[in-house]
């Protein structure tokens, strides 16, 4: 895994653990393969188990195909006897999404945003208020 991708996934794990806390019984598990979700959040309680599939899409826009992929992954999981209570799609702030998210909840990362059609680290000081890069190639 490259350094940039590793930093993004470390941020995703940190933000998910802030919302889905271990003190409340949540456990964050990494996916195991190309055809599995990036993460699975699991919480077991007496007589009940909650599973949330978490997928990641770090792009300037998210299309309907991305939401259909998440739903298909949840259907495969249910067919294997592992029902899913929710589906999450992790995206940067200001991402363009279709009006119908097809029963998939969006989880916005605070530290990444879409500006001028590119995903940037939102705390970067390399961008002006108008959204132009400070260090632009001539």
C-alpha positions in Angstrom: 0.0 0.0 0.0 1.4 3.4 -0.9 2.0 6.1 1.6 -0.8 8.3 0.4 -3.3 5.4 0.3 -2.1 4.3 3.8 -2.7 7.8 5.1 -6.2 7.9 3.7 -7.1 4.6 5.2 -5.6 5.5 8.6 -7.8 8.6 8.5 -10.9 6.5 7.6 -10.2 4.1 10.5 -9.7 6.9 12.9 -12.9 8.7 11.9 -15.0 5.5 11.9 -13.7 4.6 15.4 -14.7 8.0 16.7 -18.3 7.5 15.6 -18.5 3.7 16.2 -16.8 3.5 19.5 -15.3 0.3 21.0 -16.9 1.3 24.4 -20.3 0.9 22.8 -19.3 -2.6 21.6 -18.3 -1.8 18.0 -15.4 -3.7 16.4 -13.8 -2.6 13.1 -12.6 -5.4 10.9 -10.8 -5.0 7.6 -12.1 -6.6 4.5 -10.3 -9.7 3.2 -10.0 -9.4 -0.6 -10.9 -7.5 -3.7 -14.6 -8.6 -3.7 -15.2 -7.7 -0.1 -16.0 -4.4 1.6 -13.1 -2.3 2.8 -14.3 -2.6 6.4 -17.0 -4.3 8.4 -18.3 -2.8 11.7 -19.7 -5.5 14.0 -21.5 -5.1 17.3 -22.7 -8.1 19.2 -25.4 -7.8 21.9 -27.4 -10.5 23.7 -29.6 -12.0 21.0 -28.6 -9.5 18.4 -25.7 -8.8 16.0 -25.3 -5.7 13.9 -23.2 -5.6 10.8 -22.4 -2.5 8.8 -20.5 -2.9 5.5 -18.2 0.0 4.8 -16.9 0.8 1.4 -14.6 3.7 0.3 -14.9 5.9 -2.7 -12.3 8.7 -2.8 -13.3 10.5 -6.0 -14.8 13.9 -7.0 -18.1 12.3 -7.8 -20.0 9.1 -6.9 -22.2 7.5 -9.5 -25.2 5.2 -9.3 -23.0 2.3 -10.2 -21.0 2.8 -6.9 -24.2 2.5 -4.9 -25.4 -0.6 -6.8 -22.0 -2.2 -6.1 -22.5 -1.6 -2.4 -26.0 -3.0 -2.5 -24.8 -6.1 -4.4 -22.1 -6.7 -1.8 -24.7 -6.5 1.0 -26.9 -9.0 -1.0 -24.0 -11.4 -1.3 -23.3 -11.1 2.4 -26.9 -11.8 3.2 -26.9 -14.9 0.9 -23.9 -16.2 2.8 -25.9 -16.0 6.1 -24.4 -12.7 7.3 -27.2 -10.2 7.2 -26.3 -6.5 7.0 -28.1 -3.8 9.0 -26.6 -0.8 7.2 -24.3 0.1 4.3 -21.9 3.0 4.5 -19.9 4.6 1.7 -17.0 6.7 2.9 -16.5 9.8 0.7 -14.8 13.2 0.9 -16.7 16.4 1.7 -18.3 18.2 -1.2 -18.5 15.1 -3.3 -21.1 15.1 -6.1 -23.7 12.3 -5.5 -26.9 11.3 -7.2 -30.2 12.3 -5.6 -31.1 8.7 -4.9 -28.4 7.0 -2.8 -30.2 3.6 -2.9 -30.3 2.9 0.8 -26.6 3.5 1.3 -25.6 6.0 4.0 -22.8 8.4 3.2 -20.0 8.9 5.7 -18.1 12.2 5.0 -14.5 12.5 6.0 -13.6 15.8 7.6 -10.0 15.9 6.4 -10.6 15.3 2.7 -12.7 17.4 0.3 -13.4 17.9 -3.4 -12.2 21.2 -4.8 -12.0 22.0 -8.5 -12.8 18.4 -9.5 -10.0 16.9 -7.3 -9.9 15.3 -3.9 -7.6 17.2 -1.7 -6.5 17.2 1.9 -9.0 19.8 3.2 -6.6 21.2 5.8 -4.0 21.9 3.1 -2.7 25.5 2.9 -1.8 25.0 -0.7 -5.1 26.3 -1.9 -6.5 29.8 -2.0 -10.0 30.7 -0.9 -11.1 30.7 -4.5 -10.0 27.1 -4.9 -6.8 27.7 -6.9 -3.6 25.9 -6.1 -0.9 28.2 -4.7 1.9 26.3 -6.3 0.6 26.2 -9.9 2.9 25.0 -12.7 3.7 27.7 -15.2 
